[in-house]
Amino acid sequence: MQDKTIYYKVAEHIFSVEASDAILSQMSNYAPFVTDAVDTPTFSLAVLCDTDAPAYTEETRQEEEGQAIICGRTAEGLPTFDFWLFGKCAGILVCEKDFRKANLFIQQGREIPTLVAMRTKEQSSKCCPPAFAGMTEKNTRMTEEGAQKVTHLDTFAVNNSLMVLYSLATANLQTALFHAAVIRNKERGYLFLGKSGTGKSTHARLWLQYNEGSTLLNDDNPVVRLFKGEDGKISTKVYGSPWSGKTPCYRNEVVDVGGFVLLSQAPFNKISRLKGVAAYAALVPCISGMRWDKEIANGIHQTENALASHVPVWYLECLPDEAAAKLCQETIA
């Protein structure tokens, strides 16, 4: 059966996915973002099944919570990203050098590559902070349609491939894919930042429960964009996305950014404003990108610097309680 091509618009950036019906049927989280076809999308992904991926040489890898992304390059210098989940291979993404086009090879049954012997300490630390924050397993079911068997590993590979491509293809377009939970309150979006397990989703739920007028925009991977008006003023907007971790919240909505809040667990509730280098440092671990690539890193740096300079950044040490949610809301909103 011939593959189909579907176009999606996320934060005003359009991309396409060419895949079989079996693959596309598993992408229900993208349904709110379907759009009309265009001649020049920001990037395009083709999903290839039962086709061997080219060999690659590992450059670095990111391993966290049972997941791994092995980053490398082919002999021709094409960037590659090999996705693994709990020791099981999901697929290999091979990109053009400008990240405008890529192929995802669904290849399962391989053994995870061991670390190369010549890998240096410097190479081992290239993905720290994580290059691609918030890569989480999606709760998908196993199905079988025709001769093509689709498992949640396929969906995991497609989701992560699109997140990687999105973050890299838009890195120089004043766009950042965040690892954060976003609450909409009083027509502004507030992003809660922090490492996995810090309590971003918990704090967002507390806002929903105790701060009137709050709604959840995205629970794991929103997109933030910078815009410069004719008067030279900078504005920032946060968008919902098809990627929301384990909480199904796929809203195609946008709102002005009201602020960033870095969370930290504590036996008390205290909030303070971060400025300068401290504000910049709070944002860095939460934005996905291939920071060992000079051009990508420069684009991310410019976005991070502009956000830290034009958007309030706060540090909230807190308990998981009503008082923390009310203190935060009263201070920043």
Buried (B, 14 or more C-beta within 10 A) or exposed (E): EEBEBBBBBBBBBBBBBBBBBBBBEBBEBBEBBEBEEEEEBBBBBBBBBEEEBEEBEBBBBBEBEEBBBBBBBBEEEBBBBBBBBEEBBBBBBBBBEEBBBBBBBBBBEEEEBEEEEEEEEEBEEBBEBBBBBBBBBBEBEEBEBEEBEBBBBBBBBBBBBBBBBBBBBBBBBBBBBBBBBBBBBEEBBBBBBBBBEBBBBBBBBBBBEBBEEBBBBBBBBBBBBBEEEEEEEBEBBBBBBBBBBEBEBBBBBBBEBBBBBBBEEEEEBEBEEBEEEBBBBBBBBBBBBBBBBEEBBEBBBBBBEBBBEEBBBBBBBBBEBEEBBBBBBEBBB
